[in-house]
């Protein structure tokens, strides 16, 4: 689906879609770069976001009680890790701010 005025169900990525696809779709709509295989069947349960200083992003999110991890040059997100669709959307909203700073 496209990216409408909101990213959730209106964008065609919420509702009955699995958490990884919705997180990735919301991230795409927010203009965030993602490190993913080219085709959906190859995607795993992890979504990686390129970041200049991923450690600072992880610390900022931790201060907000959002648990993610990092690898060199990337913030590493597991959308299945005890998360709801709303929590994943909130994470994307925060990443959209933090990764642009």
C-alpha positions in Angstrom: 0.0 0.0 0.0 0.9 3.6 -0.3 1.7 6.1 2.4 -1.4 8.2 3.2 -2.0 10.8 5.9 -1.2 8.2 8.6 1.1 5.2 8.4 -1.1 2.6 10.1 -4.1 0.8 8.6 -4.7 3.7 6.2 -1.2 3.1 4.7 -2.1 -0.6 4.2 0.6 -1.9 6.6 -1.3 -2.3 9.9 -4.2 -4.6 11.0 -3.6 -8.2 10.0 0.0 -7.7 8.8 2.8 -9.3 10.7 4.8 -7.0 13.0 8.0 -7.0 10.8 6.1 -6.0 7.7 4.2 -3.2 9.5 7.4 -1.8 11.1 9.2 -1.9 7.8 6.2 -0.3 6.0 5.9 2.5 8.6 9.6 3.1 8.4 9.4 3.4 4.6 6.5 5.9 4.9 8.5 7.9 7.4 11.4 8.1 4.9 13.8 6.0 7.0 16.4 3.9 5.2 16.3 0.2 6.1 18.8 -2.5 5.5 16.7 -5.4 4.2 16.9 -8.2 1.6 15.3 -7.2 -1.7 12.3 -9.5 -1.5 9.9 -9.9 1.4 10.2 -13.7 1.6 13.9 -13.2 2.5 13.2 -10.8 5.4 14.0 -12.0 8.9 12.6 -11.0 12.3 15.2 -8.1 12.5 15.0 -4.7 10.8 18.3 -2.7 10.6 18.4 1.1 10.3 21.7 2.7 9.1 22.9 5.3 11.7 26.0 7.4 12.0 26.1 6.8 15.8 23.8 3.9 16.6 24.9 3.7 20.2 23.6 7.2 21.0 20.2 6.3 19.3 20.0 3.2 21.4 20.7 5.1 24.6 18.1 7.8 23.7 15.5 5.1 23.1 16.4 3.3 26.3 15.8 6.5 28.2 12.2 6.3 26.8 11.9 2.6 27.8 12.2 1.5 24.2 14.6 -1.5 23.9 16.6 -1.9 20.7 20.2 -2.9 20.1 22.9 -1.9 17.7 25.6 -3.3 15.4 28.3 -1.2 13.8 26.6 1.5 11.7 23.1 0.3 12.4 20.3 0.4 14.9 18.9 -3.2 15.2 15.2 -3.6 15.9 13.3 -6.8 16.6 9.6 -6.0 15.9 8.5 -9.3 17.5 10.2 -8.7 20.8 7.1 -8.3 23.1 5.9 -5.5 20.9 2.4 -4.4 19.8 1.7 -2.6 16.5 1.3 0.7 18.4 4.7 0.2 20.1 6.3 -0.5 16.7 4.7 2.6 15.2 5.8 4.7 18.2 9.4 3.4 17.7 9.3 4.5 14.0 8.1 7.9 15.0 11.1 8.2 17.5 13.6 6.8 15.0 12.4 9.4 12.4 13.4 12.1 14.8 16.6 10.5 16.1 18.1 9.4 12.8 17.6 12.8 11.2 19.4 14.7 14.0 
